[in-house]
Amino acid sequence: MYACSGRRVFGKIYRKFVPACLIPVFISMLGYTLGVSASPVPDFNSLSSLFGGMEGSRMVVSNNPEGVNREGLILSSDAMRPQNSGTVWRMLNNGVLDADCPSGSMKEFTFYMHHLNFMGGNARYYVFLEPARAGERVEFNAYGAAVTQVDTRSLDPGLSPSYAVSYAATVGRLPNHVGSGSGSRMIVDLGKSITAPYAVVNLGAIQNSSVDARFKVRSLNNKCLRVKVVAASAANASLAKAYELAGRQYAWGNANTGYPCWSNGAGWGRPHGFYQYDTWVGEEDLRITSGDINRVIGGHRLVAAPPNITNSRGDCVPAYDAGPIGSGNNQRARGIRYYTSNTSGVTGGGDSDTDSTSNYGVEYRLDYTVANKTNQCLDVKFRLSNYPGQIRCEDASASASRHWDGVFKVQSDSGTQFNRVFTKCPSRPVSTLATQRIGANDTKTLQISTVVPGLISAPAGILVDSCRCGQICPLD
């Protein structure tokens, strides 16, 4: 099987694009039905691979189990064998996180967490930072946000903790609707000095509520840090008791089974561990000619990686060959240290993605240079649409409260804008993330960035269409 390669200059792609190869799509295995549409939205298979690649610091992701129904250690830099017999023991592989640090510790990383509290009552979710060597003084900066649904009072689009954390990472502050009574805050720990475990995140949760956090950490004195994520019931909600709990019992919940597939044999395993990079960066040239006016002139895949399927031998493998890890059709961050299996006490293996899809918490920074090669003023619009099961949003039979719900930052010579992008299939298939007016025979540069929010659906696509200034464009 083969994957179609992307193109560096994509004027006229949608109008004249004929794939040089076909990517097999396992639609029936993913439970979607294919509709027929005359929509100007291009098919997923006609989108180019995303330009650029991954870079940046290590990415720590805590998302498996997503729903936590038993208290204990959710994630740690180091393996732990519970003292209590008969409890689940999650195994952590031994990849090197930072060659200059003791095993399991780092000097710089990005952290992301998304969990749902199913423990039957009030709970607290902690993220501890601690010196790699006991008692050693570590100075560091930590910057980001932590939000609980108790303080947003809603999981609805535009109000959820996932939206608020992504908003904070993109805009630099929390949305106005977020309270602080249960621990939600902007994390601005600059020049913080510790010699013992420090709870950088301390969020209260009630039954069936969500907690979200994302922050960046960088050591200032060349010392190394470890990280632990702990879920504690009301009986163990104090800092001291929660930290002690993390040394004797793993948390548990709806962890994925069938490494690293969903339990139904198709999908993407949840990321949970330490991954190589936290940012996708790319540059693209877009050339618009007279034949491109009032057309969808290009598109790229976003948050795109092949789903996993279980083959005839029971192995979990990508559904098709999308190219090497980190390529535009296989947007994954290579796993370094992640949970591989569990033993004793709980049936069914709870296993985490070997190579994370570049999804929740990952930053995308895309620079576009747009050249208007016509004698007319043009409005060029950048849109986002989702492709559940690789089907056009408006043709899909998907049912979800949202497929994308986040904020994009757009920088140009006109200034900086922050635009909310919301899609819901099939009723709201396209959302505008940027509009650029370009005079005749002029060129503009746009810098588009976002941090992928939790609760969104992959894959997606960034589409570009144009029209004469002040007129209605094809995807309006």
DAMOJO-V6861 format. One line per field, one symbol per residue. ss: DSSP state (@ for helix, = for strand, . for the rest). psi: psi as a letter, one per 40 degrees, with the letter a starting at -180 (. if undefined). burial: I if it has 16 or more other C-alpha atoms within 10 Angstrom, else O. A space follows every 10 residues. Layout:
BEGIN
ss->???
psi->???
burial->???
END
This chain:
BEGIN
ss->........=. ..@@@@.... ......@@@@ .......... ...@@@.=.. ..===..=== ==....==== .=====.... ........== ==........ .....=.=== =======... ..======== =......=== ========@@ @@........ @@@@@@@@@@ @......... ....====== ====...=== =====...== =========. ....====== ===@@@..@@ @@@@@....= .==....... .....==... .====...== ========.@ @@...===== ==.....=== .....===.. ......=..= .========= ===....... ....===... ..======== ==.....=== ======.@@@ ..@@@..... ...======= ==..====== ====...=.= ========.. ..======== =........= ========.. ......
psi->iihhiiidhf hedddehhhe ihhhhgddde fiihihieie hiideeiiih iaaiaaiihh hhehidhheh iahdiidiih hidhieiihh hhifihdhde iiheiiehih hhhhihhfee aiiihihhhi idhheihhhi hhhaihhidd edeieiheei dddddddddd deiiidehae dfehihhggh fhhieihhgd hghiiiheii iiihiihhie ffiiiiiihh hhiddfeidd dddddeeehi iiafiiifhf iieeeiahih igahidiehh hiiihhhhid eehfiheiii ihfhiiiiih adeeihiidi heaiheideg gihhidhihd iiihdhihhh iihdhhigbh ehhhhhhhhh hhfifihihh hhihiighef iideeifihi didhgahihh haeeahihhh hhihhedgdi iheihhhhih fihihhhhii hhiieihiia ihihiiiihe ihide.
burial->OOIIIIIOOI IIIIOOOOOO OOOOIIOOOI OIOOOOOOOO IIIIIIIIII IIIIOOIIII IIIIIIIIII IIIIIIIIII OIOOOOIIII IIOOOIIOOO IIIIIIIIII IIIIIIIIIO OIIIIIIIII IIIOOOIIII IIIIIIIIII IIOIIOIIII IIIIIIIIII IOIIIOOIIO OIIIIIIOOO OOIIOIIIII IIIIIIOIII IIIIIIIIII OOIIIIIIII IIIIOIIOIO OIIOIIOIII IIIOIIIIII IIIOIIIIII IIIIIIIIII IOIIIIIIIO OIIIIIIIII IIIIIIIIII OOOOOIIIII IIIOIIIIII IIIIIIIIII IIOOOOOOII IIIIIIIIII IIIIIIIIOI IIIIOIIIII IIIIIIIIII IIIIIIIIOO OIIIIIIIII IOOOOOIIII IIIIIIOOII IIIIIIIIIO OIIIIIIIII IIIIIIIIII IIIIIIIIIO OOIIIO
END
